[in-house]
Amino acid sequence: EGRLPLSSYFWKQLPQIRAAPSPERAFLCAMGLTLEAANLDHTLRYRRAFLEAGDRETADVLQRVHDEEVGHVRHANKWLKALDDLEGGGGIGQRTGEETMTAQDVALYEKYVVFPFEAHKARAKPMDIESRRRAGLSEDFIRHVQSARRKPTPESYRRESVNRSGDTAS
């Protein structure tokens, strides 16, 4: 009933997603291939922590959430490719119907993902490679996420992100 604070991070980013040339693709990249992909790692990290604390019940819930996130990432992967194929590949190239993302799909992700969502945010430490393989992400895409670094922050966003103390958010 609203007693626990929840993050509104994603919802605050909806204007950027809606303003994108392809909001549907931007949503799939932001939610499915960035945030839910990072949750592949977060859920396992917290699952381990609860197991170490002796809370098997919570660890089991986190495993269930993790397994669902694999499906969500797979779903985003599938629909991003389907939309691209439906509209003639967007200049990136047609796929052959395989479920795995390819190097072409790295370009597809980078074409449609909107700031502040970026490949470096699609992981946590430690990064679980096997979960991404089960979600249908290719080795090229996995390596792309593994090696991704934060991009320079656009000045306009930096000005809008001033916190209460007057410092710019990083």
C-alpha positions, -999 to 999 in steps of 0.1 A, spaced: 0 0 0 28 24 -8 47 21 24 80 9 8 99 34 -13 102 22 -49 124 36 -76 107 57 -103 139 58 -124 123 40 -154 92 61 -154 111 93 -153 128 82 -185 95 77 -204 97 111 -221 130 101 -238 115 68 -249 83 84 -262 103 110 -281 125 84 -298 121 79 -336 108 44 -327 93 44 -292 85 7 -294 121 -3 -301 134 22 -276 112 6 -250 124 -29 -258 160 -18 -256 155 2 -224 133 -22 -204 141 -57 -219 177 -55 -231 190 -30 -205 171 -30 -171 158 -66 -172 191 -78 -185 209 -62 -156 184 -80 -133 197 -113 -146 228 -104 -125 211 -86 -96 187 -114 -88 214 -140 -86 236 -117 -64 208 -112 -40 197 -148 -42 232 -158 -30 231 -132 -2 198 -146 11 211 -181 9 242 -171 29 219 -155 55 199 -188 57 167 -174 41 159 -201 16 123 -189 10 134 -154 -2 163 -170 -22 137 -192 -40 115 -162 -48 146 -144 -63 154 -175 -84 118 -174 -97 122 -137 -105 155 -144 -122 139 -172 -144 112 -148 -154 137 -121 -163 154 -146 -187 120 -148 -205 116 -111 -205 150 -105 -221 142 -133 -246 109 -115 -254 126 -81 -259 152 -97 -282 125 -115 -303 103 -84 -307 132 -60 -314 142 -83 -343 106 -88 -354 100 -51 -357 132 -46 -375 124 -74 -400 88 -61 -404 101 -28 -415 128 -41 -438 157 -42 -414 161 -5 -409 193 -6 -430 209 -30 -406 202 -62 -424 177 -91 -424 181 -120 -401 176 -156 -410 150 -163 -383 174 -176 -357 165 -167 -321 201 -156 -312 211 -120 -315 240 -114 -338 266 -86 -344 239 -69 -365 217 -68 -334 244 -50 -315 240 -23 -341 202 -25 -338 204 -21 -300 228 9 -303 206 25 -330 174 24 -308 185 25 -272 180 60 -258 199 79 -231 203 73 -202 200 36 -211 232 22 -224 249 -12 -228 270 -7 -196 238 -5 -176 227 -39 -190 249 -58 -165 259 -59 -129 289 -75 -111 293 -104 -114 278 -106 -149 261 -140 -155 269 -151 -190 248 -183 -190 216 -164 -183 221 -142 -213 228 -173 -235 195 -188 -222 178 -156 -232 190 -159 -267 217 -132 -267 246 -139 -289 282 -140 -279 287 -108 -298 260 -90 -279 272 -105 -246 308 -93 -253 294 -59 -263 277 -55 -229 307 -69 -210 330 -43 -226 306 -14 -227 317 18 -209 297 48 -199 293 73 -227 298 110 -220 267 126 -205 249 151 -227 253 186 -213 215 192 -215 209 162 -193 236 171 -169 220 206 -164 186 189 -157 201 165 -132 211 189 -105 205 174 -71 193 193 -40 229 202 -30 235 219 -63 260 193 -75 254 177 -109 244 140 -108 268 116 -124 
